[in-house]
Amino acid sequence: SRFIVNNDSSTKDIREFLELWQRTFNRHRTDCLVGLYTDDAMLQGTSSAKLYIGAKEIATYFRGSATVKMEVWHSVTLAHDIVLIVGSYVFSQISKGHQESTPARFTFVLRRQGGTWKIVHHHSSANPN
């Protein structure tokens, strides 16, 4: 993956987390993907107007066959154990025999829990035309 990032002290951890999220999303393992979110996380996804609150609701969102490729992202440390990430990615899927790509932008708020980063907030939306 080609990531363009800032040089903040947590960059390596953040890059590794985003790579893990991308791999897990692309394997379509909902249980593993939801494990990257806190129990009280919130998700405003690209393909639904609903706000998903909590890991159980978030699990109902990730049911598609799309894959994702991270592109550019930047992070800012908000507190010792909280990081804001803003970036872009591209979703791809086969529809009616054709590859369709949807460029999108995202915001993650991560919180370190027991030494592990977890998503507290995830917002995603298709790029404006």
Contacts in CASP RR format, 6 or more apart in sequence:
PFRMAT RR
TARGET T0000
AUTHOR 0000-0000-0000
METHOD contacts of the structure
MODEL  1
SRFIVNNDSSTKDIREFLELWQRTFNRHRTDCLVGLYTDDAMLQGTSSAK
LYIGAKEIATYFRGSATVKMEVWHSVTLAHDIVLIVGSYVFSQISKGHQE
STPARFTFVLRRQGGTWKIVHHHSSANPN
1 19 0 8 1.000
1 22 0 8 1.000
1 69 0 8 1.000
1 70 0 8 1.000
2 71 0 8 1.000
3 15 0 8 1.000
3 18 0 8 1.000
3 70 0 8 1.000
3 71 0 8 1.000
3 72 0 8 1.000
3 73 0 8 1.000
4 71 0 8 1.000
4 72 0 8 1.000
4 73 0 8 1.000
5 11 0 8 1.000
5 14 0 8 1.000
5 15 0 8 1.000
5 73 0 8 1.000
5 74 0 8 1.000
5 75 0 8 1.000
6 74 0 8 1.000
6 75 0 8 1.000
6 76 0 8 1.000
8 14 0 8 1.000
8 75 0 8 1.000
8 76 0 8 1.000
8 77 0 8 1.000
9 77 0 8 1.000
10 75 0 8 1.000
10 77 0 8 1.000
10 83 0 8 1.000
11 75 0 8 1.000
13 117 0 8 1.000
14 73 0 8 1.000
14 75 0 8 1.000
14 83 0 8 1.000
14 85 0 8 1.000
14 110 0 8 1.000
14 117 0 8 1.000
17 36 0 8 1.000
17 110 0 8 1.000
17 117 0 8 1.000
18 70 0 8 1.000
18 73 0 8 1.000
18 85 0 8 1.000
19 70 0 8 1.000
20 36 0 8 1.000
21 33 0 8 1.000
21 36 0 8 1.000
21 119 0 8 1.000
22 68 0 8 1.000
22 69 0 8 1.000
22 70 0 8 1.000
22 89 0 8 1.000
24 32 0 8 1.000
24 33 0 8 1.000
24 36 0 8 1.000
25 33 0 8 1.000
25 62 0 8 1.000
25 67 0 8 1.000
25 68 0 8 1.000
26 67 0 8 1.000
26 68 0 8 1.000
28 62 0 8 1.000
28 64 0 8 1.000
28 65 0 8 1.000
30 59 0 8 1.000
30 62 0 8 1.000
30 63 0 8 1.000
31 59 0 8 1.000
33 62 0 8 1.000
34 55 0 8 1.000
34 58 0 8 1.000
34 59 0 8 1.000
34 62 0 8 1.000
35 55 0 8 1.000
35 118 0 8 1.000
36 118 0 8 1.000
36 119 0 8 1.000
37 43 0 8 1.000
37 54 0 8 1.000
37 55 0 8 1.000
37 58 0 8 1.000
37 118 0 8 1.000
37 119 0 8 1.000
37 120 0 8 1.000
37 122 0 8 1.000
38 54 0 8 1.000
38 55 0 8 1.000
38 111 0 8 1.000
38 113 0 8 1.000
38 118 0 8 1.000
38 119 0 8 1.000
38 120 0 8 1.000
39 54 0 8 1.000
39 55 0 8 1.000
40 53 0 8 1.000
40 54 0 8 1.000
40 120 0 8 1.000
41 53 0 8 1.000
41 54 0 8 1.000
41 55 0 8 1.000
41 58 0 8 1.000
41 118 0 8 1.000
41 119 0 8 1.000
41 120 0 8 1.000
41 121 0 8 1.000
41 122 0 8 1.000
42 51 0 8 1.000
42 52 0 8 1.000
42 53 0 8 1.000
42 54 0 8 1.000
42 120 0 8 1.000
42 121 0 8 1.000
42 122 0 8 1.000
43 51 0 8 1.000
43 52 0 8 1.000
43 57 0 8 1.000
43 58 0 8 1.000
43 61 0 8 1.000
43 121 0 8 1.000
43 122 0 8 1.000
43 123 0 8 1.000
44 51 0 8 1.000
44 52 0 8 1.000
44 122 0 8 1.000
44 123 0 8 1.000
44 124 0 8 1.000
44 125 0 8 1.000
45 52 0 8 1.000
45 61 0 8 1.000
45 122 0 8 1.000
45 123 0 8 1.000
45 124 0 8 1.000
45 125 0 8 1.000
46 91 0 8 1.000
46 102 0 8 1.000
46 104 0 8 1.000
46 124 0 8 1.000
46 125 0 8 1.000
46 126 0 8 1.000
48 61 0 8 1.000
50 61 0 8 1.000
52 58 0 8 1.000
52 60 0 8 1.000
52 61 0 8 1.000
64 93 0 8 1.000
65 93 0 8 1.000
65 94 0 8 1.000
66 91 0 8 1.000
66 92 0 8 1.000
66 93 0 8 1.000
66 102 0 8 1.000
67 91 0 8 1.000
67 92 0 8 1.000
67 93 0 8 1.000
68 89 0 8 1.000
68 90 0 8 1.000
68 91 0 8 1.000
68 92 0 8 1.000
69 89 0 8 1.000
69 90 0 8 1.000
69 92 0 8 1.000
70 89 0 8 1.000
71 87 0 8 1.000
71 88 0 8 1.000
71 89 0 8 1.000
71 90 0 8 1.000
72 87 0 8 1.000
72 88 0 8 1.000
73 85 0 8 1.000
73 86 0 8 1.000
73 87 0 8 1.000
73 88 0 8 1.000
74 85 0 8 1.000
74 86 0 8 1.000
74 87 0 8 1.000
75 83 0 8 1.000
75 84 0 8 1.000
75 85 0 8 1.000
75 86 0 8 1.000
76 83 0 8 1.000
76 84 0 8 1.000
77 83 0 8 1.000
78 84 0 8 1.000
78 109 0 8 1.000
81 111 0 8 1.000
81 112 0 8 1.000
82 109 0 8 1.000
82 110 0 8 1.000
82 111 0 8 1.000
82 112 0 8 1.000
82 120 0 8 1.000
83 109 0 8 1.000
83 110 0 8 1.000
83 117 0 8 1.000
84 107 0 8 1.000
84 108 0 8 1.000
84 109 0 8 1.000
85 106 0 8 1.000
85 107 0 8 1.000
85 108 0 8 1.000
85 109 0 8 1.000
85 110 0 8 1.000
86 105 0 8 1.000
86 106 0 8 1.000
86 107 0 8 1.000
87 105 0 8 1.000
87 106 0 8 1.000
87 107 0 8 1.000
88 103 0 8 1.000
88 104 0 8 1.000
88 105 0 8 1.000
88 106 0 8 1.000
88 127 0 8 1.000
89 103 0 8 1.000
89 104 0 8 1.000
89 105 0 8 1.000
89 106 0 8 1.000
90 101 0 8 1.000
90 102 0 8 1.000
90 103 0 8 1.000
90 104 0 8 1.000
91 101 0 8 1.000
91 102 0 8 1.000
91 104 0 8 1.000
92 99 0 8 1.000
92 100 0 8 1.000
92 101 0 8 1.000
92 102 0 8 1.000
93 99 0 8 1.000
93 100 0 8 1.000
94 100 0 8 1.000
102 126 0 8 1.000
103 126 0 8 1.000
103 127 0 8 1.000
104 124 0 8 1.000
104 125 0 8 1.000
104 126 0 8 1.000
104 127 0 8 1.000
105 124 0 8 1.000
105 125 0 8 1.000
105 127 0 8 1.000
106 122 0 8 1.000
106 123 0 8 1.000
106 124 0 8 1.000
107 121 0 8 1.000
107 122 0 8 1.000
107 123 0 8 1.000
107 124 0 8 1.000
108 119 0 8 1.000
108 121 0 8 1.000
108 122 0 8 1.000
109 119 0 8 1.000
109 120 0 8 1.000
109 121 0 8 1.000
109 122 0 8 1.000
110 117 0 8 1.000
110 118 0 8 1.000
110 119 0 8 1.000
110 120 0 8 1.000
111 117 0 8 1.000
111 118 0 8 1.000
111 120 0 8 1.000
112 118 0 8 1.000
END
